[in-house]
Amino acid sequence: MRFVLLFVALLSSGVHAQAPSKHFLWKVEAPNGSTAYLVGSIHVLTPDAYPLPAPIDKAFGESKTLVEEVDLDEMSDPMLMMAALAKAMLADGKTLDQMVSAETYAEVKKRAEGYGMPLAAINRMKPWLVAVTLMAPTLQSSGFRPELGIDRHYFDRAKEKNMKRQGLETLAYQLDRFDQMSPKLQEDLLKATIDDLDTQVSGVKDMVKAWTSGDVSTVEKLTLTAFLESPELYQRLLLERNQNWVPLVEKCLTDNAGCFVVVGAAHLVGKDGLPTLLAKKGFKVTQQ
């Protein structure tokens, strides 16, 4: 299970293809003449991924409202972040070594010590948070930084121009998608992440290359193949959320709010992707 790729394309050195015919950008048009744009985000990037393709920047410039998975202002609210951290930590004296197999714990210990992470802190985390935590140094060592993600890039630009901003879901709801997973699925994710760490940087680079050239089929293959190995994960992280978001995008169009919607690239591909779901609702949806 390529959990590293799922994380990067949900929640990648940017090599720009020459004059791509398409971009990871969709225009959604309503019968009332209003327009919204859907943009697939890669949540970690390297500096050479910028500048982003001009058509995406143009669509942003034409928009009045930035809509992202969550309003990133939540990340700067100390109370919300403390609540999020509390949700992600084990309670009642439980420790990670009690939650996962001895084999999995030994691998976590080896990785954490190799990265210079304090094992005492890791031992208090729920397995899903350990999976996310172990990804960070692997990606960062190859130059991928979350502050360069497409979602963060446009959030910062929207703040600079005093643009209206809103989230499709709360941070608490997003974290619950992980936190409410069964203990077995949490450990499966953790094991899969550890197995992937040594090989998936190249996969992330492939993801970025496909994103840059608007190659939907490759992004779909890189992300949804992993999801299909776990129907529960597909339902919880992708399908349920896409279905929740469709009415919110519809409202953007009904209100003529000029929405520029930035979500993980995995949400825009496949039969349950937002472009397909919105087209079924009668909107004209075209990749740009």
N, C-alpha and C positions, 0 to 999 in steps of 0.2 A: 504494500500500500504506500503510495508516494505522498505521505502526509506533508512533507516539506512543500511539494508543489501545490497541494490543496491550500495550505496556509498562504502561500505567496499569491495565489490567484483568487483566493476568496477575500478572507477577513476583513529583480530578476533583473553584467556589463551590457549595457544597451548598445547593440550594434545596429545602426540604421541601415535598412535595406535601401537600395537606390530606387527612388521614385515609385514607391508602392502604389498599386492601383486602388487599394482599399486601406482603410484604417480601422482600429478597434473602436469605431464610432458609428452609432446608428441615429438616424433622424426619425422621429416619430411625429406623424402629422394627424391631427384630428379633423373631423368633418367641419368643425367651426373655424378652421383655418389656423388654430394654434399649433405650436411646435414645441417639442422637447427633444433633448439629446441624451443618449445613453452612451457612457464611456466606460470601457473596461479598465479597471485599475490593476496594476502590478504594485503590491504593497511595499516592496523593497526594490531599490534601483541603485545604480552606480552613477557618479557624476556625468559620465560621458553619454548617458541616456538623454541628456538635455542639450539643446532645446527639443521639446516635444514636437510632433508633426504639426505643421501650420494649420491644417483643417480643424484639428482639435482645439487649438488656441482660438481660431476664428469662431468656432461654435461657442466657446466659453465667453468670448467677447460679445456675442449676440444675446447672451442669456441674462436673466434678471435674478435668478435664484439658484444657489448651489445646493444640491441635495446629495447627501452621502449616506453610507450605511448607518453611521452614527454621527452626531454633531461632535466634531473633535474638540469643541470647547469643553465637553464633559471631561476630557483628559486633564484639563487644568483645574478642575474643581477638586480640592483636597478631600472634601467629604465623600464625594462620589468615588474617588479613587481608593479611599480607605475602605469603603463598603465593597468595592470590587476585589480588593486584595483579601479582605476577610472571607469572601465567598470562595476564593481560590485556595485557601489554606485549610489544612486538616485541623479538626477540632477534637475536643475531649481526650487530649493526650495521644491521639493516633499519630503514627509516623509512616512514612512512605514504605519502609521495609515491612510493615505489617499489611500493606495494601496490595503489594505486588509479589510475584514469585521471587525466590532467592536469586534465580538466574537473571531476571530483569533488573533487580536491585543491584546486582554486581556490575552489570553493564552501565547503569546510571552512575554508580560510584566511580567507575573507571573514567567515564566521560567527564563528570564534574571535576574530579581531581586533575584531569588533563587540561581542563579549561581554567583551572584556578578558582573554581566556585566553591564556596564554603558548604560542605556536605550537611552541616547542621541546618542551614537555611533550606537546602533542597529537600531534606528529610521531612520538612513541615508542609511541603507543597502537595496538592492533589496531583495524581498522575498526569492529567491533561495539561496542567500548568508546567510540570517538569518537561513535557514534550516540547511545549512552546519555548521554554527557557533554554533548552539545549540547542535549539535551532539558531538562536541569535549569534553566538560566537562563530559558528560555522559560516553563516552568511556574511557576517561582518569581516571575517578574515579574508574573504574574497571580494570585499569592497561593496557589498550590498548593504544599504542603510535605509532604515524605515523612514527617516526624515526626508528621504528623496523619493518616497513612494508617490504615485500619481495622486492619490487621495489627499495626502498632506500638501503636495505642491499646489493644488487648486484651492484647498482650504486656506492656505496662507495668502494666495492671491486674492481670494474673495474677501478676506479680512482687510487687506490693504485698500481695497476699493469700496469698503463698506457695503458689500453685496449681501443680500438676504441669504441666510444659511439655515438648513434644517436637516434632521436625520430621519431615516426611514424606520429606525428602531432605536431603542435606548441601549446604552452600554450594558446595563444589567441584563436585558433580554439577550443580547449577543453572547455574553458570558454564560448565561444559563444554557445556551445550546451545547456548550461543552460540559458545564457543571452537572447537568442532569443526565448525562450519559451513564449507562450502567458501568459498574466497576470493571467488568470484563472488557467493555469497549474502550474505556480509558486506558487500561493496560495494553490492549491491542494497539492503540494509537501510539503509546509510548514506545513499545517494542518496534513498531514499524518506523517510527522517527529515528530511533537509534540505528536501525538497519540501513536507513536511507542516507544518514548524514555524510558518509564518505563519498557518495556517488551523486547526490542530487544537486550539487552546485552546477554541474554540467546540464542537468535537467532544467534548472532555473534559467540558465543562459539560453537554452533552446526555447523556453517559454517567452523570454523577452524578444528573441529574434522573430518568433511567430507573431507576437503582439505587434511588433514594429511594422511588419508587412501585412497586417490585417488578416493573417492566416487563421481563420476560424477553425478549420478542420484539425489543424495541429494542436491548437489550444484545447479543443474539445478532447482530442485523444490523450493529451498529457494530463488533463484534470479529471474528466469524467470516467476514464478507465479505472482510475483508482477508486472513485466513488462507487462504481458498480460492484466492487469487492465487498462493500458494506452497505446494504440497503438502509440500515438504520442511520448511518452517517449521511447518506444521500438525502434521506427524508429530513433529517434534523438540520443539516447545515445548508442545504441548497433548496430543495423543493418547497418546504414549508415557508422559508423566508421569501423566495420569489413570489409565491402566491400571496403572501402578506403585502408585498410591495406593489403589486399590480394596481390595486385601488388607489394607492397614493400617487402613482404616476398618472393614472387617469384623472385624479383631482387636479394635478398640475396642469393638465391639458384643458380640463373644463374651466378652470380659473384663469387660463391664459397667463400662467405665472412665469413663463419663459424658463423652465427648469433645465438645468445641466446636471444630469444624474450620474454620479460616479460610484460604481460598485465593482467588486472584484470581478476579474475577467471571466471566471468560471460561471458567474451568474448570467452571462450573455450568450452562452453557447448551448447547443443541444435542444431536444424537444421540449424541455421545461425551462429554457432560458427566457429572460424577459422579452427579447424581441419576438420570439414565437408566441408567447402568451399574450402579448399586446396585439399582435397581428390577428390572433383568434378573436380578440375583442372588437375587431373592425377598424383598427388604426392602420394607417399606411406606415410601414416600417422598412427603411432602406439603409443598408450599410453604406457609409460614405467613403 
